[in-house]
Amino acid sequence: MKRPSVSIVTAAYDAEKHVERALRSVRRQTVDAARIEHVVVDDGSTDGTAAIVEEFDASYLRLVQNERNSGDGTIACNRGIEEARGEYLVVLDADDEFLPSLVERQSDILAAEPGIDFVYSDYYERFPDGERVRVDTGANVLNTVKVGTMHRTEQLREFGLYDPEMIFAEYDLLLRYLDAGLDGYHVAEPLFVYHRRRGSVTSDGARVEAGREELRAKHGRELRIRDYEF
């Protein structure tokens, strides 16, 4: 089988209410489907998540199943990264969605610019009441989220993937990148939709602040990460 250019990794746990939205957003990508693979790690779901993925009509889709829930979506995400075969890799959470040009735009940048190590973009944040707000990430990569940042796969593995001991493993990884001198490229255009849900980790103010403090303690400096308050 020909190696895909881009791997999309989705960790899913009891996500039957929204995983098909994520799957459809991959099918709508403007890039040739032969260039991608979508690795979905079902993390021991107790609902119909795995069945929805299995029945979805997409030749590039691969379902990886954990017999038991790992207890941490970061662990499931890392398993997907280990399974990935693409030169580039981007995470799509099971409750979020890519806009149609994300994969093509970001992978073309990495292919054309060997000095660029990762690509991130602006995005839309959608709230439970249906409101949609544009988030301009700008030059500060810590304004973004895990979803929609495209990496060079082997480089991501060299950095040890995401640390499941960290509340904000995505920011910890990006800080390790920056400390090592890696360069990111900002696309000043929304390329994905980040769906906010009540009951998620980022809706818990105390846990968000604990995550910020954890990052300060590990990286030894004040950090300005995005505001997660509703």
N, C-alpha and C positions, 0 to 999 in steps of 0.2 A: 504494500500500500504506500502511495506517495505521501511523503511527510507534509502536513499542513503548514502554512505560513504562520497562522495564529491559532492559539488555543484559548478558548473561553472557558473559565472554570466557575462552576456554581456549586456551592454547598447548600443542601436543602434538608430541612427537618420539619416535618408536619407542615408542609408548604402547599397543600393541595388547593388552597383558596387563591393563590397568586402565581404559582410556578409557571402556569401556561402563558401568562403575560410575558414573563422573562423569555420563555422559549420562542414565542412569536416574535419578540423583538430581535432575536438572533436571526430568525428566518427572513426578516425584512432588511437585513444588511445589504448594502449596495455592492459589497465585494463578492466575487465569484465564490459560490459555496464550496468549491473544490479546494479553496485556500484555507478553510477553517475547520476546526473541530470544536464541539461543545461538550465538555466533560462535566457531567452532573454527578455529584457525590451525594447519594441519598444516605443521610446519617442516621440510619435506624429508625426511619419514620414509622409511626403507628397508624397513619391515615393513608390516603390514596396517592401520595406524592409519587412513589415509584411507578405505579400503574400509569399515571398521566404521562410521565416521561417515556415509558416504554411504548406507549401508544401514539406518541407524537411522531408525525411523519417528517423525518429529516435524516438524510443519509449520513450527515456529519455528526450526529448526536451519539454520545456514549454514556451509558449509565453505569456507575460504579456504586456498589452497595456495601455499606457497613452493616454487619449483622447486629451490632449494638450501637446505640447512640454514644458518641464520644464524649458528650457533655460540654463540648466547646466547638463552636462553628469554625474557629481558627484551625483546629486539628483536622476537621473534614476538608477545609479549603486547602491545607497543606497536602493532604493526600491527593487531591485533584491536581495540584501543581506537580507532584511526583509522577502522576500518570500522564501528564501532558507531553505531546510530541512536537508542538509547534516551536518555531524559532522565537516568536513573541508570545506574550501571555497577558491576558486581562481578566480581572475578576468581575463577575456579574452576580450579585446576590439574588436569591430566589424571589424576592419581593420587589425588585427594581427592574428597570428596562433600559436598553440602549436605544438611542435614536439611530436612524438608518445608516448614517455615514461614519459612525464611530470607528469601526474596525478598519475600514479602508483609509480614512484620514490618518489615524494614528500609526498604522503599520507602514503606510507610505513614508511618513516622516522618519521612522526608525530605519527603513531601508535606504533612504536617501542621505541620512545624516549619521555616519558611523560614530561621531563624537557625542551624539545624544544617547543617554542611557535609559530614559523613561519619558513617557508623554502623558500629560494630564490636561484636563479641559475645564471650562465652565460647565454648569449643569443646571437643570431645573430641580427644585425641591417641591414635592407635592405632599400636601397635608391631608389628614383624614376628612376634612370638610370639603375637599376638592380644590382648594386654593393652590395655585402653582406659582412659585417665585423663582426668578432667575438668580443663581449664585455666581458671581464673578470671582473666580479664585485668584486672579491676578498673579503677581510674581511669587506670592507666598504659597508654596505647595501644601502647607499645613491647613489651608482653607478647604482642601478637597476631602474626599472620603476614599475608602478602599476601592469601591466600585469605579470602573472606568479609567483606571491608571494602567497604561500598557508598559510592560517590562520586557527586557531581553531575558528569555527564560533561563538560560544557563547562568547569567549573572545573578538573577534572583536566587537560584539554587546555591550559588557560591556564597551568598550572604545569609544562608541558613533559613530561608523562607520567613514566614511570620512566626513570631515568638508567642506561643499560646499562654505564656505566663503574664503577658501584658494585656491590660484592659483595652488599650488602643494600640494593637499590634501593627496596624497600618501606619500610624505616625512613627512608631518606633523604627519600623523598617525604613521609612523615608529619611528619618534623622540619621540612621546608620549610613544610608546612601550619601547624604550630604556631607557627613563627617569624613567619608572616604573620598570626597571630591567628585562624585558623580554629578552629571548635568541633566536637568529635566527641561522639557520643552512644553510651554503652555500654549494650548489652542484657545484663543479668545472667542469661543463659540460653544454654546451648550450642546453636548454630545450624548447625554444620558439623563434619565429621570430617577431621582433618589426619593423613594416613597417613605415618608415618616409614619411610624405606627406607634400608637400608645401601647405601653407594655414592653417596648423594646429596650435594649440596654441604653440607648442614647436618650430615651425619655425619662430616665432615672437621674435626676440632678446630682444626687449624692455620689452615684457611681461615676458619672462624668467627671466630677471634681476629683474623685479618687484617681481616675485615669490620668488627669492632668498632673496631679502631684507625683504619681508614679513615673511619668515621663521626666518631670523636673529632677527627681531624685536620680534617675538612671543617667540622664544626659547632662546634668550639672549646670543647667541654665534656665532662665525664664523662657517660656514658650508661648507663642500666640497661635493657638489652634482655633478652629472654627467654633462658633457658638451653636450648641445643640438645643437650646431652649425653644419650646413651642411658643 
